[in-house]
Amino acid sequence: MTLLRGDWFYAVLAALDAFFMTRPYLYAIQQDNYRVGEIFKSKRLAVMYLIDIAAQALFIGVWALFYFLQTRAFWGFVTVMFFFIAEFAMYFMEDLPSKKKPLKYTKRAVRCLIFVTLFSATAVMCLFATATARLETLYLRYIVLLLFPLMYPPLFMLATGTINVFERLNNARYKRRAKKRLLANAELVRVAVTGSYGKTSVKNFLTAMLQSVYNVLPTPASYNTPMGISKTVDGLDATYDVFVAEFGARRVGDVKELMSMCKPEYAILTGINSQHLETFRTQENILREKCRVLELPRDGIAVVNSNLRGRIEGRIPKKDPPRIIYAGLDEDAEYAAKDLRMTENGCEFTLVLPEGEYVAYTSLFGRQNVEDIVLAAAIAHELGVGIPVLLEAIEELQPVPHRMQLISGNGICVIDDSFNSNPDGAACALDALSMLDRRKVVLTPGMVELGAKEEEENFKL
């Protein structure tokens, strides 16, 4: 391989271009645990790649015309320089989402960004050096640089696949450490919350109900992956009585992995629908994976949404099954809410417990929030939270941002349910909206990740 004096300039250009080109690709795979195949699902990347091809065709055409000039060496340099400037500008100005799910520069993301940048820039410069050594006409070597964006996706996949081997080994170390710490304290109560929807709300409500009696460590925000939970466990010490973990799942095996890692004694199954059907492939896979949370110790307790009665019976472990408690909006459930009345100021309902019925108030809005409150109240009550404390905690509950969050002002009432959308959640949001006696407007991007059911469910919406 050969590089001429001054070719370092092209190496710098290639590295800068690769750095900013990596960002949107990194964002695409970060949304699904760094799975390389996600780049093929991103419409944003597809559009950018088509723009890249158009830019390459334009600059290659200009480069080919300059071949016939005596000063082609100079013009070749100028063409390549402006080509990289155009590429740099396009990817530098790429507007990645900055709110709901922004690109997070975690340690893993930074490692991936640096490695992919160096790997792809080195690869293209090796090809450039080879062309320099073997081509009689040095002008022709510029085609390697002009084709860099075309070569970038396979280079990105190869580099990411390589570093993912190291990352999996590193992640396994963190998970082993988290599991060891969780099991070190025999007195620690471990609670898992999973389902197709409502996980974060139920986790937050349960934490609020327990905090008056116990010192509780919940997973923050939507930290519902093995690494998110491992990061939370780093802050676990002997002063905590209860650990509440949200379990996320997009593929078969996700809940099973989290159960093995956390070994919960209590669990809440919030509900099951076609959310993430695109990645689960079938409804049966979703049902089977979510019901993994029922694989508790013999003396464990699983609170299950009463609307799943009948669907999970064949999924309950036959050997040493845990105690199953149904809770929700069905009045025949062991824990239930009935006589629900909704206003713009929140909800009033009758909370049905095994030992009686009690009037409860909450400033939260919508049937979905009430259902989530009942699910959380069931575990809190089973863990010994007294009824007066429980009712007071329900009254003081705060809405989870962007999940049926009621915002009022200047005569306008906004129900912000924008964090996510699934068939059950959308139905509950519309039901809540129907309770308001005023002009109504629905603003929605529709539902995604529903696979073959996406068109049907959006038509119903």
N, C-alpha and C positions, 0 to 999 in steps of 0.2 A: 504494500500500500504506500502511496506517495501523496504528500501534500506540499504545495508550493508555498513559498514565503508570502505571507499575506492572507493565506486561506483561513487563518484563525478568525478572520472577520466573518466568514460564512459559518464557522462553528458557533460563534456568539449569536448570530442571527437565528440559526437553527434551534439553539437552546432557548432563546427568548420566545420564539414561536411555539416551541413544544410546551413551554411552561404555561402559556396562556391557553393553548389548545387543550391541555390536559384538564383544565378546570371544569368545563361543561361535561366532559366524559366522566370525571371523578364524581360530579354531582349525580349523574345518572346511576352509577353503581352504588353510591353511598345510600341511596334510598332503599336498597334491598340488600343490605349486609355485604356489599362489595362483590356481588355476583356479576361476573364479566358479561354474561349474556344480556344484561339489562340495557346495554348500549343499543341493541337491535330493536328495543321497544320504545326508545325515545324519539318522538316526533321532532323535538327541538334539534336533536343531533342530525336527524335525517335531512332537515331543511338546511342546516349549516353545511352538511357534507355536499349537498347539491350546489350550494353557493360556491363551495370550494372548487368543485369540478368545473363550474362555469368560469371562475377566476383563473384556474389552471389553463383551461382551453384558450382564454384570451391572452394570457402572458406567454404561453408556449407559441401561439401564433405570431406574436410580436417578436419573440426570440428567434423563431424560424426565419422571419423576414430579414433580421439583422445579420443572419449568417452570410448573406451575399455582399455585405459591406466590408471594405478593407479594415475599417475600425471596429470590426465585430467584437473583439476582445473587450473593448471599453463598453460597448452597448450591451454586451452580455452581462457584464458586471452590473450595469445600471438596471437592466431588466430584472435580475435576480434581487437586487436590493429593494426595488419598488414592489416586487412581488411579496417579499417578506414583510415590508411595511404594511401592505394591504392586508395580509394575513394577520399580522400582529394587531392592527386596528380593529379588525372584525371580531377577533376573540377577546381582545381587551375590553371592547364595548359590549360584549355579550352580557345581557342583563339576567343574571341568575336570580331565582326567587330569594327574597331577603326576609320574609316573615314566617309563614307557616312552617315550612321545612327548608331552611336555608342550607347552603353548603357549610358544613361545620368543619373547621380546621382543627380536628382532633389530632392527637399524636400519630394515629394510624393514617389519617388523611394527608398529613404533612409528609410522612415517610413515603407514601404512595406517590404524592405529587413530585417530590424530589427524585425518586427512583425512576419513575416513568419519564420525566424530563431528561435526565441524564442518559437513560437507556435509549430512548428514541433519537435524541440528538447524536449520540455516539454511533448508533446504527447507521444513520443517514450520512454521517461524515466518513464512516468506513467505506460505504458504497461510493461516496464522492472521491475518496482517496484511491480506491480501486479503479474507478473510471479515469482518474488523472494518470495513473500508471499505464493503463492498457490502451487508451484511445490515442490515436495519432493526432487527431484534431482536438485540442483541449477545449475548444468552444462547445463541443458536444457534451462535455461533462456536466454542464449547467442543467441538463435535463433531469439529473438526479435531484437537485435542489427544488426544481419546479414541480416535481412529482411527490415531494415530501408529504403534503396533506393527503394525497391519495394513498400513500403507504401507511399513514399514521394509525388508522383503526387496528390493523393487524399487529402493529408494533405495540400499541396500547394494550391489546389483549395479551400478547406474549409477556410484556413487562409486568402487568397486573397479575397474571397467572403465576409468574415466578415469585413475586413478593408475597402473594397470598399463601404460599407454602410456609414461609416464615411466620406470617401473621397468624395462621391457624395454630402453629406450635406455641406462639406467644399467648394467644387467647386461651388455649388449653391450660396454660400455667395459671393465668388469672382465675379461670373457673375453678380449678382445683383449690386454689387459695381461698376463694369465696366460700366454696362448699365446706372446707375445713373450719372456717371461722363460724359459719352458720350452725354447724353441728357441735362446735366446741362447748356452747352453753346449753346444757340439758334443760334449763328452765325457760329458754326462749321459745315463745309461741310463734310459729311460722304460718302465715296465711297467704294463700295464692288467690288471685282474682283474674279470671280469664273469660273469654266469650267473644262474640263477633262485634259487640257494641257495648258501651256503658262501662268499660273497665276502669277508666281513669276516674269517672264520677263516683263509682262505687268505692274505689280505693280511697278517694279523698273523704267521702262521707264516713266510711268506716273509721278512718284515722281520727276524724273529728269526734266521733262517738266514743272512741276508746281513750282519747287523750286525757279525759278527766279522771281516769282510773289507772291507766298504764302509761309508761314511757314508750312511745311508739316510734319506730323508724320505718317510714314508707319509701318506696322508690319514687323519686321526684318526677314531675311532668309525665312524659310517656317513655320513661326508662324501662322498657319492657322486653329487652333482649338480654341474652347471657352477659354481654359486656356491660350493658347499662346496669343490670342488677349487681354485677361484680364491682362496679365502681361505687354503687351505693353501699355495699357491704364493707367497703374499706372504712366507712365511718361507724361501723357497728362495734360497740364495746359492751362490757358487762352491765352497764346501767340501763340498757334497753330490755323491756319485757316482751315486746311484740314486734315482729318484722312483717310488714305487709308488702307483698310483691305483686306487681301487675305483670301478667304473662301475655306477651304478644305472640301471634302466630300467623305466618303467611304461607307456610308450606308444611307438608307432612313431616313430622319429627320435631317440630319446634317446641311444642308443649312437652313432649316426652323428654327432651333435653333439659328443659327448665325444671321439670319435676325431679329429675335425677340430681340436679344441681342443688335445689333448695330443700327438698324433702319436706314439704308442708304437711301440717297436721290438720289444717282447716282450709277449706276452699270455697269459692263462690263462682258459680257458672252463670253469667249474666244473661245469656241468650245466644241463639245460634241462627244465623241466616246465611245468605249467599255472599257475604262480604269476603273479598279475596278469592272468589271462585276462580278467577283467572289463574292464580298461582296454585291453588289447591286442586284444580282440574275437575273435581266432582263434588257434589254435595255430600256424598258419603264420606269422602276424605275429610271434609270439614267437621262433620259430626263425630267421626271417630277420633280425630285429633283433639278437638275441644274436650271430649269426654275423658281424655287422659288425665284430666285434673281430678277425676273421681278416684284415681288409684292412690288412695290415702291409707294410712295405717288403720288397723282394725278399730281402734278407739277414736279415729278421726271423724270429723263432721263436714259434710259437703252441703252447702246451701245452693239449691238449684232453682232457677226461675220456673215458676209454676206453669208457664206456657210450654215448657219442655216435657211436661209429664206425658209419658207414653213413648216419647222419642228416645229417651235415654235408658229405658228399663233394661234393654238388652246389652247396654254398655256398662252397667254397674258390675264391678268385679264379683265373681261368684264365690271366690274363696276369701274369707275374712273381709266382707264388704264394710265400708264405713257407714255411718248413720247418714241417711239422705233426708234433708229437710227442704220441703217446697215452700217458696215464698214468692210474693208478687201481687198482682192485681186480681187474681182469682180468689173469690171470697171463701172457697173451701180449702185454701192453702193453710198450712200451719201458722205461717206469718203472712199477713195480708193487709191491704188497704181497701177500705170500702167507703161509701158515701162521699166520694171525692167531689169537692167544689173548687173551681178555679176562678180566680179574678186576676186583674192586672197587678195585684199586690202579692200574689203567690197562691198557695193552696191550703185548704183545710180538709182533713180526712180523718177517718177512724182507723187507728192502728190496731190490728187484731194480733194479739199475742196468745200463747198457749194458756195463760192464766186470766185473760180478760181483754176488754176493749177499752181504748183510750183515745181521746180527741187529740190530734196532733196538728200543729201549724208549721208552715215553712214559707219563707219568702221566695223559694224557688218556684219556677213556673213549668207546667206541663206534666202530663201523665208519666212520661219517661223518667223525669226526676223523682216522682213519687215512687215508681217501681224500683228505682235504684236505691232510694232511701230504705225501703222495706228489706231489700236484699242485704244491705249493710247492717240494718238494725237486727236482723236475725243472728248474724255472727256476734255482734256486740252483746246482745242479750245472752247468747250461749256462753260468752266469755265472762259473764257476771256483771255487766253494766246494769245498774238499777233503773227501774222504769222512770222515776222523776229525772234522773240524770240523762237518760236516753231522750226523753221528750224535750228537755231543755236544749240538748245538742242538736236535735232536728230543727228546732226553732231558730237556732243561730247558724245553721249551715249557710255557706256562701257558694254562689254558683261557680262552676268550673268555667274559665274563659272559653268562649266560642262553643259552648255546649248548652243549648237552651238558655242562654244568658239573656235576661231581660234588661233592656236599656231604654229608659224613658227620658224625654226632654223636649221642650218646645212643642208640645202637643203631639209628638210622634213617638210611637212605641216600636222598638226594634227587638225582635227575637233573634239573637245571634246564635245560630246553630251551624256555623260555617267550618268547624274543625274537620268534620268528615260527614259523609252521607252514605247511608245504606237503606235498604227498603223499610226496615222497621223504624229506624230513626226518622226517616223522611215522613212516614205516616204519622208518627207521634208529633212531629213539628207542625204538620198541617192540621192535625186534630187540635193542637193548642191554639193555633192561629184562628181556627173556627170559633173559638170561645170568645173572641174579642168582637164586640158589637161596633164595628167601624169599617171603613174602607180598608181593604187588604191588598197587599202586594207581595208576591213571592219572587225572590231573586235567587237563582240557583244555577250552578254549572252542570247539574245533573250528577249521576252516579257513575263511578268508574270501578275497574277491577272486578267486574261481575261476570267476566267471561261471556259465555253464550247467552246468559240471561240479561246482559246489559241493555240491549235494545228493548226487550220486553218490560223490564223493570222501569226504565226511563219513560216508556210509553204510559205505564200505569201512573207514574208520578205526574 
